[in-house]
Amino acid sequence: MSGRTEGRAPGGMADTIRRRMRQQDEFTDATVEPAIDAYRRFDFRRRTRVAWRALHAHRLPSPALAIELGIREWTLLWMLSSRHFGSAWAAIESESPFLARRRVRFTELSRQIAYARQLLGSSTVEPAAPVGD
């Protein structure tokens, strides 16, 4: 990666560096999400994998997962019928309103990190109320 502020391609890294020198971005990278969202995503992914395995072993998964994901049961079953779990998860992530990505502001980053540490240190299944969410 170059630190040049004069570049060859409009909209490239040099333009980004110049823009960030004038004003920092308000949000972190798009892959960073609030701690509670990451915790929820991890839990849903784990539970979805269990349901995917059950369906592929010819057992119907609990309808509770569909309700908690905010997806119709038949839609979830169709998604879980995918041959590969990654494909099923991608479809579920794009369909569930509870898995919609939210970004973190830089001003909230330290609070989100502290909350993530709290969640990771917790032995309970249900997380506490989010900090600065």
trRosetta pair geometry for C-beta under 8 A, 3 or more apart (Angstrom, degrees):
i j d omega theta_ij theta_ji phi_ij phi_ji
1 13 6.9 -160 -156 -156 86 156
2 7 7.9 135 87 -98 135 101
2 13 6.4 118 57 100 90 139
2 14 7.4 -23 96 -70 116 85
3 17 6.8 140 -159 -134 50 157
4 7 6.0 128 106 -74 112 75
4 13 7.9 79 62 100 82 103
4 14 5.3 -38 106 -101 85 108
4 17 7.5 139 86 45 38 155
5 14 5.5 119 -163 -163 23 87
5 17 5.4 -121 -101 98 73 118
5 18 4.9 105 -158 -71 99 92
5 21 7.2 -13 -112 -9 131 148
6 14 5.8 -57 90 -167 6 145
7 12 4.7 -135 137 75 154 126
7 13 6.4 145 -89 63 152 70
7 14 2.8 -176 -26 14 113 138
7 15 6.5 -87 37 -23 130 73
8 12 7.1 22 63 16 60 159
8 14 7.9 108 11 9 46 140
9 12 3.7 92 78 -45 100 130
9 14 7.9 135 54 27 68 105
10 15 6.6 59 -163 -49 45 147
11 15 5.6 -54 -103 51 15 154
12 15 5.7 108 54 13 52 99
12 16 7.2 -98 121 -3 36 97
13 16 5.3 -56 -148 37 37 115
13 17 6.2 38 155 -21 70 102
14 17 5.8 -50 -147 34 31 111
14 18 6.5 31 154 -17 63 105
15 18 5.8 -55 -148 37 31 111
15 19 6.3 31 154 -19 65 108
16 19 5.8 -56 -147 37 30 111
16 20 6.2 23 157 -14 65 110
17 20 5.9 -60 -144 42 28 107
17 21 6.3 35 154 -27 64 104
18 21 5.7 -51 -150 28 31 114
18 22 7.0 25 153 -14 62 103
19 22 6.0 -60 -159 36 34 107
19 23 7.1 -47 168 52 67 76
20 23 7.3 -91 -137 77 30 39
20 24 6.1 42 -157 -111 78 47
20 25 6.6 -33 -108 -26 96 84
24 106 6.6 -44 139 20 127 166
25 28 7.8 135 102 -83 119 21
25 106 7.1 121 89 -31 74 125
26 105 5.8 -44 162 -131 77 91
26 106 6.9 -143 -178 10 29 97
27 30 7.9 51 129 -80 124 55
27 103 4.3 21 -162 143 134 135
27 104 6.6 125 -155 75 79 39
27 105 5.7 -65 -99 -99 60 49
27 106 7.1 -173 -129 -26 12 76
28 32 4.1 -32 109 59 131 144
28 103 6.6 -177 53 -176 73 92
28 104 4.9 -1 24 75 120 93
28 105 7.4 131 -12 -171 82 6
28 106 6.0 133 -60 -76 79 67
28 109 6.1 110 -57 -89 133 117
29 32 5.1 95 64 -3 80 101
30 101 7.0 43 178 152 85 145
30 103 6.3 -59 -121 -98 52 111
32 103 7.0 61 80 -151 79 67
32 104 5.0 -75 124 30 105 119
32 109 7.7 -3 161 -117 148 98
33 37 4.3 -89 145 87 121 131
33 38 5.4 151 76 -54 102 86
33 41 7.5 73 74 -12 151 141
33 101 5.9 -111 -93 -151 125 75
33 102 5.8 95 -147 64 93 67
33 103 7.0 -77 -105 -104 60 29
33 104 6.5 157 -145 -31 16 100
34 37 4.6 90 63 4 84 107
34 38 7.2 -158 93 -6 42 85
34 102 5.9 -5 -1 86 107 116
34 104 5.9 148 -69 -83 58 99
34 108 7.9 -32 -104 132 88 135
34 112 5.8 -124 -137 -124 56 121
34 130 6.4 25 166 -156 126 145
34 133 5.3 77 -159 -124 148 95
35 38 5.8 -57 -149 37 33 110
35 39 6.2 34 153 -20 67 107
35 112 4.9 172 -27 -168 98 77
35 113 7.7 175 -68 -77 123 16
35 115 4.2 178 43 100 155 106
35 116 3.9 -142 -121 -69 120 77
35 119 5.9 174 161 -1 116 139
35 130 6.7 161 65 -133 94 100
35 131 7.9 17 40 42 132 87
36 39 5.5 -52 -146 38 33 115
36 40 6.2 34 154 -19 66 106
36 115 7.2 -45 -41 145 80 133
36 119 7.6 178 -90 -76 53 145
36 127 6.0 -178 -122 101 85 153
36 130 4.2 -72 -30 -82 138 121
36 133 6.0 -6 17 -99 131 147
37 40 5.7 -54 -145 39 30 111
37 41 6.1 33 154 -22 65 107
37 101 7.6 103 165 -134 146 44
37 102 5.9 -169 -64 39 160 102
38 41 5.6 -51 -143 36 30 113
38 42 6.4 33 155 -21 63 105
38 116 7.0 8 63 -113 136 111
39 42 5.9 -55 -151 34 28 111
39 43 6.5 24 153 -15 63 108
39 116 7.8 -169 -50 -123 103 69
39 119 5.1 -101 -86 -174 138 152
39 127 5.4 67 127 -51 159 148
40 43 5.8 -58 -148 40 30 110
40 44 6.1 27 156 -16 67 109
40 98 6.8 -112 156 159 136 102
40 99 7.7 -153 118 -95 107 66
41 44 5.9 -56 -143 41 28 108
41 45 6.1 30 156 -22 63 108
41 93 7.9 41 -141 -117 104 105
41 99 6.0 101 -106 -133 87 91
42 45 5.8 -56 -147 35 26 112
42 46 6.5 28 154 -19 62 106
43 46 5.8 -53 -149 34 31 112
43 47 6.3 22 156 -11 65 109
44 47 5.8 -60 -144 44 31 107
44 48 5.9 34 156 -23 67 110
44 68 7.6 -162 -108 120 99 112
44 69 6.5 113 -147 -95 125 96
44 92 7.9 -166 151 136 116 128
44 96 7.5 -180 -177 115 155 173
44 98 7.4 155 -74 106 153 115
44 99 6.5 -120 81 -81 161 114
45 48 5.6 -53 -141 37 28 113
45 49 6.4 33 156 -23 62 102
45 89 6.2 38 -129 -135 89 128
46 49 5.9 -54 -153 30 28 110
46 50 6.9 28 149 -17 61 103
47 50 5.6 -49 -153 33 37 114
47 51 6.5 35 149 -16 66 105
47 65 5.8 -175 141 -115 117 116
48 51 5.5 -54 -148 39 36 111
48 52 6.1 41 151 -24 68 104
48 65 6.8 143 -89 -174 63 136
48 69 7.9 75 -81 -77 111 140
48 80 7.5 -147 -170 -98 83 101
48 88 7.2 -180 161 124 115 111
48 89 6.2 120 113 -101 143 84
48 92 6.0 178 -134 81 150 172
49 52 5.5 -49 -144 34 33 115
49 53 6.4 34 155 -18 64 103
49 85 5.9 32 -118 -153 82 141
49 89 7.8 -1 -68 -72 78 118
50 53 5.9 -55 -150 37 29 110
50 54 6.4 32 150 -22 63 106
50 61 7.4 121 111 -124 78 118
51 54 5.5 -52 -147 34 33 114
51 55 6.4 33 156 -19 66 104
51 61 3.5 38 -141 -119 91 159
51 62 7.3 -99 -101 35 107 70
51 65 5.4 -87 -64 28 151 172
51 76 7.8 -29 144 159 149 115
51 80 5.8 -81 125 -119 100 145
52 55 5.9 -55 -150 35 28 109
52 56 6.4 19 155 -10 63 110
52 61 8.0 8 -34 -53 28 143
52 80 5.0 -150 -102 -152 67 91
52 82 7.9 -38 -137 58 115 86
52 85 5.1 104 132 -113 165 92
52 88 5.5 143 -107 84 127 162
53 56 5.9 -63 -147 44 30 106
53 57 6.2 21 154 -12 66 111
54 57 5.8 -67 -148 44 29 104
54 59 4.4 -78 -177 80 87 103
54 60 7.2 -12 136 105 115 11
54 61 4.7 124 74 -77 136 82
55 58 7.7 44 179 -77 33 18
55 59 7.0 -100 -79 68 27 55
55 60 7.1 41 -100 -118 74 35
55 61 5.9 -46 -50 -22 92 102
55 77 6.9 166 -119 -144 139 73
55 80 4.7 107 14 134 162 121
55 81 6.5 -106 148 -83 137 58
60 77 7.8 -23 -140 -111 87 121
61 65 6.0 -24 140 22 123 137
61 76 8.0 -97 71 131 127 120
61 77 7.8 -174 38 -97 101 79
61 80 6.9 -124 7 -150 137 174
62 65 5.8 108 81 -11 86 92
63 66 5.5 -45 -167 31 61 115
63 67 6.5 61 140 -20 77 102
63 73 5.0 -21 -137 -111 98 131
64 67 5.6 -57 -153 38 39 113
64 68 6.1 33 154 -16 72 109
65 68 5.8 -59 -145 42 30 108
65 69 6.1 23 158 -13 66 111
65 76 6.7 158 103 -179 99 156
66 69 5.9 -63 -145 43 27 106
66 71 5.2 -99 -155 80 74 81
66 72 6.5 -21 180 139 125 17
66 73 4.2 161 62 -93 175 60
66 75 7.6 127 -142 60 115 83
66 76 4.2 -133 -99 0 99 150
66 77 8.0 -26 -75 -30 131 76
67 70 7.6 30 175 -72 30 33
67 73 7.9 -1 -45 -67 71 91
68 98 7.4 -62 153 32 62 166
69 76 6.7 119 60 -95 142 127
69 92 6.5 -52 -165 -170 148 105
69 95 7.8 43 149 97 115 96
69 96 4.4 -78 -180 -113 89 126
69 98 6.1 -137 -149 42 41 121
69 99 7.3 -7 -150 -19 87 112
70 96 5.4 115 56 -151 97 72
70 97 4.7 -62 103 34 159 96
70 98 5.4 143 2 -13 122 101
71 75 5.2 -121 172 86 98 118
71 76 4.8 117 107 -61 123 97
71 79 7.7 -32 165 10 154 142
71 92 6.8 -79 -38 -139 162 79
71 95 5.4 60 -105 124 119 120
71 96 5.6 -63 -43 -87 108 79
72 75 4.3 85 65 6 90 109
72 76 7.0 -163 89 -8 45 84
73 76 5.7 -55 -149 36 32 111
73 77 6.3 31 154 -18 66 105
74 77 5.6 -51 -146 37 34 113
74 78 6.4 38 153 -21 64 103
75 78 5.7 -53 -151 34 31 112
75 79 6.4 30 151 -17 65 106
75 95 6.8 -166 148 179 130 156
76 79 5.6 -56 -148 38 33 110
76 80 6.1 30 155 -17 68 109
76 92 7.0 52 -126 -109 78 106
77 80 5.7 -55 -142 40 30 110
77 81 6.5 41 154 -33 62 102
78 81 5.7 -50 -155 20 30 117
79 82 6.3 -21 177 -16 46 110
79 88 5.1 113 153 -151 79 76
79 91 4.4 -160 -136 99 112 129
79 92 5.3 130 146 -61 153 83
79 95 7.2 -123 -71 15 151 149
80 88 5.3 65 -110 -150 36 137
81 88 7.7 150 43 -99 32 116
82 85 7.5 141 91 -94 108 19
82 87 4.3 -148 174 94 146 111
82 88 4.0 -167 43 -62 124 84
82 91 7.0 157 -40 9 144 136
83 87 7.2 36 54 40 67 139
84 87 4.6 84 73 5 95 105
84 88 7.1 -169 95 -6 51 85
85 88 5.5 -58 -151 39 39 112
85 89 6.0 37 154 -20 73 107
86 89 5.8 -54 -142 38 29 110
86 90 6.3 32 157 -22 64 105
87 90 5.8 -51 -146 33 30 112
87 91 6.6 28 155 -16 62 106
88 91 6.0 -60 -155 37 30 109
88 92 6.3 26 152 -17 66 110
89 92 5.6 -57 -144 40 33 111
89 93 6.0 36 157 -23 67 106
90 93 5.8 -52 -145 35 28 113
90 94 6.5 21 158 -14 61 108
91 94 6.1 -62 -151 39 28 106
91 95 6.2 17 156 -14 65 117
92 95 5.8 -67 -143 42 29 106
92 96 5.8 21 167 -20 71 114
92 99 7.2 67 131 20 78 160
93 96 6.5 -52 -128 33 22 104
93 99 4.9 -115 -140 132 60 142
96 99 4.1 61 83 14 115 107
96 100 7.6 -142 102 -34 66 67
97 100 5.8 -15 -162 -22 45 115
104 108 5.5 -128 -169 82 87 110
104 109 5.9 103 141 -87 124 69
104 112 5.5 -42 -137 -24 141 166
105 108 4.7 81 62 10 87 103
105 109 7.4 -120 98 -35 48 77
106 109 5.4 -23 -154 -17 41 121
108 111 5.3 -65 -166 48 64 112
108 112 5.6 64 138 -27 89 106
108 132 4.9 173 -143 145 102 128
109 112 5.7 -58 -145 37 30 110
109 113 6.4 32 157 -21 66 104
110 113 5.7 -50 -148 33 33 113
110 114 6.5 35 153 -18 64 104
111 114 5.7 -52 -149 36 33 112
111 115 6.3 33 152 -18 65 107
111 131 5.1 -136 174 122 103 108
111 132 3.9 57 119 15 151 150
112 115 5.6 -54 -146 39 33 112
112 116 6.3 39 152 -23 65 103
112 131 7.5 -169 -86 79 39 92
112 132 6.7 -101 -56 79 69 118
113 116 5.6 -51 -147 33 31 113
113 117 6.6 34 152 -19 63 102
114 117 5.7 -53 -153 34 32 112
114 118 6.6 35 148 -21 64 104
114 131 6.6 -48 87 74 105 153
115 118 5.4 -50 -151 34 36 116
115 119 6.4 38 151 -19 66 102
115 130 6.1 47 -164 -152 154 66
115 131 4.3 -164 -76 34 120 108
115 132 7.4 -142 -31 38 136 94
115 133 8.0 126 -137 -53 177 99
116 119 5.6 -51 -148 36 33 112
116 120 6.2 29 154 -16 66 108
117 120 5.8 -57 -144 40 30 109
117 121 6.1 23 158 -13 65 112
118 121 6.0 -64 -146 42 26 105
118 122 6.3 38 152 -38 62 106
118 128 6.9 -58 139 37 128 124
118 131 7.7 91 23 -8 148 128
119 122 5.6 -50 -150 18 30 119
119 127 5.3 -10 -117 -121 103 117
119 128 7.8 -139 -85 28 73 83
122 127 6.8 133 62 -116 162 64
122 128 7.3 -167 -93 -12 152 97
124 127 7.5 158 92 -81 103 30
127 130 7.6 38 129 -68 125 71
130 133 3.4 37 113 -26 134 139
